[in-house]
Amino acid sequence: MSEQTYFVLAALLDGPLHGHAIIKKVVDLSQGRITLAVGTLYGALDRLAANGVITVEREEVVNGRKRRYFRITDEGSGMVEAEARRMQQAAAVVTGRRSLGATFG
């Protein structure tokens, strides 16, 4: 799972969001490391929806423009939680060592 996808799914764990709100939440969650262009985000959202990881919860028109709200599915929640556990286990390989200098020096 790419880091961008991870943070998009993590952003949706708190509830449905529209595209611009997802972009802002990803920046917040990643502490500014991940910034998504609109085209990149919607391409990713379309792929995630096609794979059943997220779904469109509702659409509304705001200032003459259609706004879609996306919701993470149970499958998507399971995927992002599994990825978090995988990253935690991988990090523990390094952070669990007593002396990094002796290991990598």
C-alpha positions in Angstrom: 0.0 0.0 0.0 1.4 3.4 -0.9 1.8 6.1 1.7 -0.7 8.3 -0.1 -3.3 5.5 -0.1 -2.6 4.8 3.6 -3.2 8.4 4.6 -6.4 8.7 2.4 -7.8 5.6 4.1 -6.7 6.9 7.5 -8.4 10.2 6.8 -11.7 8.4 6.2 -11.6 6.4 9.4 -13.3 9.3 11.3 -16.2 9.4 8.8 -17.2 10.4 5.3 -15.4 13.3 3.7 -15.4 15.1 0.4 -12.3 15.5 -1.8 -11.0 18.8 -0.5 -11.5 17.7 3.1 -9.6 14.5 2.4 -6.7 16.6 1.0 -6.6 18.7 4.1 -6.9 15.8 6.5 -4.1 13.9 4.7 -1.8 17.0 5.1 -2.7 17.1 8.9 -2.3 13.4 9.5 1.0 13.2 7.7 2.2 16.4 9.4 2.7 18.0 6.0 4.7 15.2 4.4 1.9 14.2 2.0 0.2 16.7 -0.3 -2.2 15.4 -2.9 -3.0 17.1 -6.1 -6.8 17.1 -6.9 -6.3 14.9 -10.0 -4.1 12.4 -8.1 -6.6 12.2 -5.3 -9.6 11.6 -7.6 -7.7 8.9 -9.5 -6.9 7.2 -6.3 -10.5 7.5 -5.0 -11.8 6.0 -8.2 -9.4 3.0 -7.9 -10.2 2.5 -4.3 -14.0 2.6 -5.0 -13.6 0.2 -7.9 -11.8 -2.2 -5.5 -14.5 -1.9 -2.8 -12.2 -0.2 -0.3 -14.3 3.0 -0.2 -17.7 4.0 -1.4 -19.5 7.2 -2.4 -21.9 7.8 0.5 -23.7 10.8 -1.0 -23.5 13.6 -3.5 -24.6 17.2 -3.1 -24.3 20.4 -5.2 -22.4 23.2 -3.6 -22.1 26.5 -5.5 -23.1 24.8 -8.7 -20.5 22.0 -8.4 -21.1 18.4 -7.5 -19.4 17.3 -4.2 -19.0 13.6 -3.5 -18.6 12.3 0.0 -16.5 9.1 0.4 -16.8 6.5 3.2 -14.4 3.8 4.0 -15.8 0.2 3.8 -15.2 -2.5 6.3 -12.7 -4.0 3.9 -10.9 -0.7 3.7 -10.8 -0.3 7.4 -9.3 -3.8 7.7 -6.7 -3.0 5.0 -5.5 0.2 6.6 -5.4 -1.4 10.1 -3.4 -4.4 8.8 -1.0 -2.0 7.1 -0.6 0.0 10.4 0.2 -3.3 12.2 2.7 -4.3 9.5 4.5 -0.9 9.7 4.5 -1.1 13.5 6.1 -4.6 13.3 8.7 -3.4 10.7 9.6 -0.4 12.8 10.0 -2.5 15.9 12.9 -4.4 14.1 14.9 -1.2 14.4 13.4 0.7 17.4 13.5 -2.4 19.6 17.2 -2.7 19.4 19.3 -1.5 22.3 22.2 0.0 20.5 21.6 1.2 16.9 25.3 2.2 16.7 26.5 -1.3 17.3 24.0 -2.8 14.9 24.5 -0.3 12.0 27.9 1.2 12.8 
